[in-house]
Amino acid sequence: MLFNLKREIVFFDIESTGLNVIRDRIVQIALIKYYPGKAEPKEMEMLVNPGIPIAEEAMAVHGITPDMLKNKPTFEQVAKTIFDFIGDADLAGYNSDRFDVPMLMQELYRCGFELNIENRKLIDVQKIFYRMEPRTLKAALKHYCNKELVDAHDALSDVRATIDVLEGQIKMYEDTDYIDGDGFITKTPIKNDIHAIADFLNDGSNLDVTQKLRSSPNGEVVFNFGKYIGRPVGQVMYEDRQYYHWIQDKEFSIQVKKLTTKLLNEYGDKIKKP
């Protein structure tokens, strides 16, 4: 399928040492980049030496062992190549909003590269699937494409399967209706328009990829976790500096740390005005 793109989009998948997007490291990454008006995408795939142990549970899933990685480059050695390959493209994957995007952001940040997502469209194919047919990637491929998933949890195979699923979803849903969050029947936004799909999946309530902060109904940015859940971030950061420094020192994403700092400064500037 020739995706209707307004700009480049990179589908990608990560295999890692574990499930903690802050503490764990990438052991394999695969990326496929599509260009507006071009049928042929570019692919990139590599194994990465994480420099830390791989959890037994993770190895049981993806089958990548330390012996397979001992002569591979570290992420620091390939970070610029990955960062340049992505460029200004939008990002897509399967469960990418909760896992792949934040982990990649952290890995790149540690190497001096900031993957800013504020002006990018994010397509998490899993969200389409879970809203329409709550199942796994294997089931999604069978349901939408009538294909069997071969080499599951091999990053490149999973990326290709994810692309096939999105194509199948567009073909299945572009001429159908669905019931929206308010209970109204409306035309589906699942069509061959990447920006429309991204807007459909993003309700705007979560402001960071780890979902620690969200937008309240009145437009304030509030905490989505912990003892201050539901409280305005800027005000809390201003009144409880110890909590602010705790966030800065602990294993929160760089996005959360920057947002809390920004909101603290904005709140401080606001109350200082005469």
C-alpha positions, -999 to 999 in steps of 0.1 A, spaced: 0 0 0 12 35 -8 4 53 25 -11 88 22 17 107 40 22 144 46 58 137 57 81 107 63 71 81 88 93 55 105 78 22 117 101 6 143 104 -21 170 127 -26 199 139 -57 218 155 -50 251 171 -62 283 138 -58 302 106 -38 304 117 -7 324 119 20 298 143 41 319 166 15 333 167 -12 306 186 -10 273 180 -19 237 195 -51 223 179 -50 188 162 -23 168 146 -24 134 133 6 115 114 9 82 110 44 67 83 55 43 84 86 22 55 107 8 47 97 -28 72 68 -28 63 32 -28 97 18 -17 107 23 19 142 21 35 151 -5 62 176 -5 90 181 -32 115 209 -39 140 218 -58 172 232 -37 200 255 -46 229 235 -32 259 264 -32 284 242 -46 311 227 -81 318 197 -93 299 168 -105 321 160 -142 318 124 -132 311 134 -110 282 157 -137 267 128 -161 269 107 -137 247 131 -126 221 158 -152 222 187 -128 220 216 -139 243 247 -121 255 269 -143 232 250 -129 202 258 -93 213 294 -94 226 309 -82 193 281 -58 184 283 -20 187 271 -2 218 241 21 214 264 51 218 282 39 187 250 37 166 229 65 182 238 91 155 230 67 127 196 59 142 189 96 150 198 107 115 177 79 99 146 90 118 152 127 111 119 147 113 97 117 105 66 107 124 68 74 144 48 42 143 49 8 160 30 -17 180 26 -7 217 51 20 207 36 48 227 41 30 260 73 11 254 94 17 222 91 55 219 100 63 255 129 37 256 143 50 224 140 86 237 160 77 268 187 58 249 192 87 225 192 112 253 219 93 272 240 97 240 234 134 236 205 133 211 170 146 219 142 129 201 116 156 204 80 142 198 61 174 203 57 180 166 56 144 154 25 123 148 26 90 167 8 59 153 5 30 178 -11 3 157 -19 -16 189 -43 12 199 -63 8 167 -64 -30 172 -74 -28 209 -102 -3 202 -116 -24 174 -104 -60 181 -86 -64 215 -60 -91 208 -23 -97 202 0 -88 172 -2 -124 161 -40 -124 162 -41 -90 145 -20 -103 116 -43 -133 113 -75 -112 116 -66 -84 92 -43 -101 68 -50 -138 72 -13 -144 77 6 -163 103 33 -144 123 67 -161 117 97 -153 140 76 -135 166 97 -111 187 123 -108 161 123 -70 157 124 -68 119 97 -95 116 75 -76 141 80 -43 122 69 -59 90 39 -76 107 29 -42 122 30 -26 87 9 -54 73 -16 -49 102 -20 -12 96 -26 -18 59 -52 -44 68 -69 -21 93 -71 8 67 -87 -16 42 -111 -30 67 -123 2 85 -120 30 60 -156 26 48 -172 16 81 -188 35 110 -179 32 147 -193 42 180 -173 71 195 -166 78 232 -198 97 235 -219 68 221 -226 84 187 -222 66 155 -197 83 132 -175 78 102 -143 60 112 -111 81 109 -92 48 101 -84 56 65 -54 61 44 -44 93 61 -16 89 87 -23 123 104 -60 115 107 -52 82 123 -27 98 147 -53 124 158 -79 97 163 -55 77 186 -44 108 206 -71 121 229 -47 148 242 -51 138 279 -16 122 283 12 147 279 42 124 281 48 90 267 51 74 301 17 88 310 29 103 343 13 137 334 -21 144 318 -43 173 309 -74 178 331 -108 187 317 -102 224 326 -69 224 306 -45 222 336 -16 198 335 -20 175 365 -2 145 380 -14 111 368 4 91 396 15 93 432 4 113 462 -4 144 442 -25 126 415 -50 150 400 -32 181 414 -17 208 392 19 201 384 32 237 384 16 246 417 28 213 434 64 218 420 64 254 433 51 245 468 70 212 473 105 217 460 116 184 476 91 165 454 104 184 424 140 174 431 129 139 438 114 137 403 146 151 388 168 126 407 147 94 402 140 72 372 115 94 354 118 100 317 136 131 304 103 143 290 87 143 325 117 160 340 116 188 314 78 193 316 79 195 354 107 221 352 89 241 325 56 241 345 74 250 377 90 281 360 57 291 344 38 289 377 65 309 394 65 336 368 27 338 370 24 344 407 53 369 407 34 391 382 18 422 400 
